Amino acid sequence: MIGLGRKVFGSMQQSGSVLIDSQGVIRHAHGATMPTGGYDKKGITAAVQDLRAHA
């Protein structure tokens, strides 16, 4: 189970993205208070490329 915290005095739930590999290891996690910033395309792409390089 993965949870993202609340920010701004507990009034805003964070959004985010998490990349978990086939072994259940978290390879990338990114949280953002503003929902539009929750998806980290560059970070996810880099994590996927790193997984491919070490496969």
N, CA, C and O of each residue as an XYZ file, in Angstrom:
220
protein
N       0.852     -1.170      0.000
C       0.000      0.000      0.000
C       0.899      1.235      0.000
O       1.879      1.312      0.741
N       0.551      2.172     -0.827
C       1.323      3.401     -0.943
C       0.384      4.556     -0.680
O      -0.712      4.616     -1.238
N       0.804      5.457      0.155
C      -0.029      6.617      0.440
C       0.744      7.901      0.219
O       1.954      7.959      0.439
N       0.050      8.909     -0.209
C       0.624     10.235     -0.358
C       0.005     11.114      0.715
O      -1.200     11.066      0.960
N       0.836     11.905      1.342
C       0.389     12.701      2.475
C      -0.472     13.885      2.109
O      -0.758     14.152      0.942
N      -0.870     14.578      3.146
C      -1.638     15.816      2.991
C      -0.699     16.984      3.271
O       0.154     16.910      4.155
N      -0.862     18.045      2.521
C      -0.037     19.243      2.659
C      -0.922     20.450      2.906
O      -2.149     20.342      2.901
N      -0.309     21.578      3.118
C      -0.989     22.842      3.363
C      -1.984     22.676      4.519
O      -3.197     22.779      4.342
N      -1.436     22.419      5.689
C      -2.229     22.264      6.916
C      -3.264     21.151      6.815
O      -4.329     21.228      7.426
N      -2.949     20.122      6.045
C      -3.832     18.965      5.922
C      -5.036     19.154      5.022
O      -5.924     18.302      4.990
N      -5.080     20.254      4.294
C      -6.265     20.520      3.473
C      -6.155     20.006      2.044
O      -7.169     19.919      1.352
N      -4.949     19.662      1.577
C      -4.781     19.210      0.192
C      -4.114     17.837      0.158
O      -3.013     17.660      0.680
N      -4.781     16.876     -0.454
C      -4.221     15.552     -0.645
C      -3.236     15.595     -1.805
O      -3.539     16.168     -2.852
N      -2.062     14.997     -1.632
C      -1.089     14.984     -2.711
C      -1.496     14.016     -3.815
O      -2.181     13.020     -3.580
N      -1.050     14.343     -5.032
C      -1.163     13.457     -6.193
C       0.244     12.966     -6.496
O       1.216     13.532     -5.997
N       0.365     11.936     -7.295
C       1.702     11.487     -7.636
C       1.721     10.278     -8.533
O       0.683      9.779     -8.968
N       2.932      9.816     -8.802
C       3.126      8.630     -9.622
C       4.178      7.750     -8.960
O       5.129      8.240     -8.351
N       3.986      6.445     -9.093
C       4.900      5.469     -8.500
C       5.149      4.388     -9.545
O       4.211      3.892    -10.168
N       6.416      4.024     -9.736
C       6.777      2.953    -10.655
C       7.341      1.800     -9.829
O       8.329      1.957     -9.112
N       6.697      0.642     -9.943
C       7.100     -0.554     -9.194
C       7.490     -1.621    -10.195
O       6.744     -1.900    -11.133
N       8.672     -2.229     -9.998
C       9.127     -3.252    -10.941
C       8.441     -4.594    -10.670
O       7.643     -4.714     -9.740
N       8.755     -5.587    -11.480
C       8.091     -6.896    -11.382
C       8.425     -7.634    -10.090
O       7.745     -8.598     -9.738
N       9.463     -7.197     -9.380
C       9.838     -7.805     -8.103
C       9.193     -7.088     -6.915
O       9.370     -7.494     -5.767
N       8.446     -6.024     -7.199
C       7.783     -5.271     -6.145
C       8.627     -4.157     -5.548
O       8.272     -3.595     -4.512
N       9.754     -3.831     -6.202
C      10.642     -2.774     -5.724
C      10.204     -1.442     -6.332
O       9.992     -1.344     -7.541
N      10.071     -0.430     -5.496
C       9.724      0.902     -5.986
C      10.953      1.489     -6.673
O      12.002      1.669     -6.054
N      10.806      1.782     -7.951
C      11.914      2.316     -8.751
C      11.837      3.824     -8.925
O      12.833      4.478     -9.232
N      10.649      4.364     -8.728
C      10.477      5.816     -8.848
C       9.217      6.204     -8.087
O       8.187      5.539     -8.198
N       9.303      7.274     -7.321
C       8.134      7.812     -6.627
C       8.212      9.332     -6.668
O       9.264      9.926     -6.436
N       7.085      9.937     -6.966
C       7.040     11.393     -7.070
C       5.692     11.866     -6.555
O       4.650     11.378     -6.993
N       5.705     12.803     -5.640
C       4.470     13.378     -5.124
C       4.443     14.871     -5.375
O       5.485     15.523     -5.434
N       3.247     15.402     -5.522
C       3.086     16.835     -5.750
C       1.795     17.306     -5.090
O       0.789     16.597     -5.096
N       1.834     18.488     -4.531
C       0.646     19.037     -3.901
C      -0.376     19.471     -4.947
O      -1.582     19.327     -4.743
N       0.106     19.999     -6.057
C      -0.798     20.385     -7.142
C      -1.014     19.179     -8.062
O      -0.039     18.606     -8.548
N      -2.258     18.782     -8.311
C      -2.529     17.598     -9.132
C      -1.871     17.619    -10.508
O      -1.488     16.570    -11.025
N      -1.738     18.791    -11.100
C      -1.132     18.872    -12.427
C       0.352     18.524    -12.404
O       0.929     18.245    -13.455
N       0.979     18.534    -11.239
C       2.397     18.194    -11.129
C       2.640     16.771    -10.673
O       3.786     16.398    -10.420
N       1.597     15.967    -10.562
C       1.721     14.608    -10.038
C       2.375     13.609    -10.973
O       2.948     12.620    -10.517
N       2.298     13.851    -12.270
C       2.872     12.911    -13.241
C       4.258     13.399    -13.645
O       4.396     14.459    -14.256
N       5.278     12.624    -13.302
C       6.676     12.986    -13.566
C       7.190     12.180    -14.753
O       7.863     11.165    -14.574
N       6.874     12.631    -15.962
C       7.228     11.892    -17.184
C       8.735     11.685    -17.299
O       9.177     10.580    -17.615
N       9.526     12.712    -17.051
C      10.985     12.586    -17.167
C      11.536     11.578    -16.166
O      12.378     10.751    -16.514
N      11.068     11.645    -14.938
C      11.541     10.723    -13.910
C      11.155      9.280    -14.198
O      11.963      8.369    -14.014
N       9.924      9.071    -14.649
C       9.474      7.716    -14.978
C      10.248      7.174    -16.172
O      10.669      6.017    -16.164
N      10.437      7.998    -17.196
C      11.190      7.573    -18.383
C      12.616      7.185    -17.994
O      13.128      6.168    -18.461
N      13.253      7.979    -17.152
C      14.622      7.666    -16.719
C      14.655      6.361    -15.918
O      15.575      5.560    -16.083
N      13.674      6.144    -15.066
C      13.632      4.910    -14.268
C      13.428      3.691    -15.154
O      14.059      2.657    -14.935
N      12.550      3.797    -16.156
C      12.317      2.686    -17.083
C      13.589      2.401    -17.895
O      13.959      1.242    -18.080
N      14.247      3.440    -18.371
C      15.492      3.236    -19.117
C      16.558      2.584    -18.262
O      17.313      1.743    -18.750
N      16.632      2.958    -16.984
C      17.593      2.349    -16.070
C      17.275      0.859    -15.869
O      18.183      0.029    -15.826
N      15.992      0.529    -15.749
C      15.603     -0.878    -15.618
C      15.993     -1.675    -16.862
O      16.494     -2.794    -16.755
N      15.766     -1.104    -18.023
C      16.131     -1.785    -19.276
C      17.626     -1.968    -19.400
O      18.082     -2.996    -19.900
N      18.402     -0.988    -18.952
C      19.862     -1.061    -19.039
C      20.440     -2.154    -18.137
O      21.499     -2.710    -18.425
N      19.738     -2.452    -17.051
C      20.223     -3.451    -16.091
C      19.511     -4.786    -16.206
O      19.681     -5.655    -15.350
N      18.712     -4.960    -17.259
C      17.964     -6.210    -17.443
C      18.819     -7.282    -18.080
O      18.346     -8.396    -18.305
